[in-house]
């Protein structure tokens, strides 16, 4: 079954078959009406159907799986998790866990929701699982660690959710995901949610989902129309000064800046601090405590700028974030969508600006073509681009291009191998 719904008439949550306690929680949390992905996915999921859902970031995918998951839980003393939600990042794991607990606040039997991820000590997580859990939200690597320590059993999982399925299938997660899937019972309900229907996602869905309802509510591959986009030509050495001037001249209250490497995140944040702005780096090698503090300060507007690697491109829900800047271009058009999707969430207006240097102009044109963008390349007075592009053979190695996708070895063969191996393990 396939459902494609760019335009859906107004409906309310009460028409979807949700229980009264869940409807009460939805109302108390301020959700007025379901989004298209929620309208398309909740009903089939409540009927026990497998679902393959695709929608832009910020479109409400978490509620689309959290509500039917919570309604399906049974009150049991079984220590094995009933539902498993796999996510790619610590931040998304925390966000999903918080949403689950908030939605469950009025249920007659409060489910045990556990959130586990790497980068922190495993011992408190093992202690927290001693009494069992109903819903386990996990990153794949830490989940396998806990299984190896006999801290959790997956034999009772009745519902599997892959959130951000395309990112879970990146090279760093493919092998771990394969191991996790091998531990799950063959008979279960599976819900896959993603911002893109990448070939690898489709291949895995074909292998693991049984007669799924496909819900694709993207009008196209581009970011939502509420986001105004700009492409600004600037020489690479002048990007930091331009960023500082734009922040100050436009009085941007908060800006999420994307760079290619953790080194660049540290350097750019340090330069902005020296220019009088409150700025912090955000990347995967920071401690979990530091990452949590940076996000808390940013959400509370104690920070003006967070300079992040792509670890922040997914899973961050920062209400009212007005501006995203691509200091370095992303490696792929789909990553561009995820970065830009940090602003303009829940229908609010947002701005996304990309800095384009001579060495990254060809890559920008590729992104613009795939995103169907027709943006004029702007020139800011005082920052006019003067550099020319190097020979094509050397451009991919130029600093600041973020590693242009397509110039590295292809992932497709490895992902196809993953899907094939899962099929063997789940005949």
ABEGO torsion letter per residue (X at the ends): XBBBBABBBBBBAAAAGBBAAAAAAAAAAGBABBBAAAAAAAAAAAAGBBBBBBBBBGAGAAAAAAAAAAAABBBBABABBABBBBBABAAAAAAAAAAAAAAAAABABBBBBBBBBBGBBAAAAAAAAAAEBABBBBBAAAAAAAAAAGABBAAABABBBBBGAAAAABAAAAAAAAAAAAABBABBBBBBBBABBBAAAAAAAAAABBGBBBBBABABABBBAABBBBBBBBBAAAAAAAAAAAAAAAGBABBBBBBABAAAAAAAAAAAAAAGBBBBBBBAABBAAAAAAAAAAAAAGABABBBBBAAAABGBBBBGBABBBBABBBABAAAAAAAAAABGBGGBBBBBBBBBBAAAAAAAAAAAAAAGBBBBBBBBBGABBABBBBBAAAAAABBGAGGBBGABBBAAAAAAAAAAAAAAABX
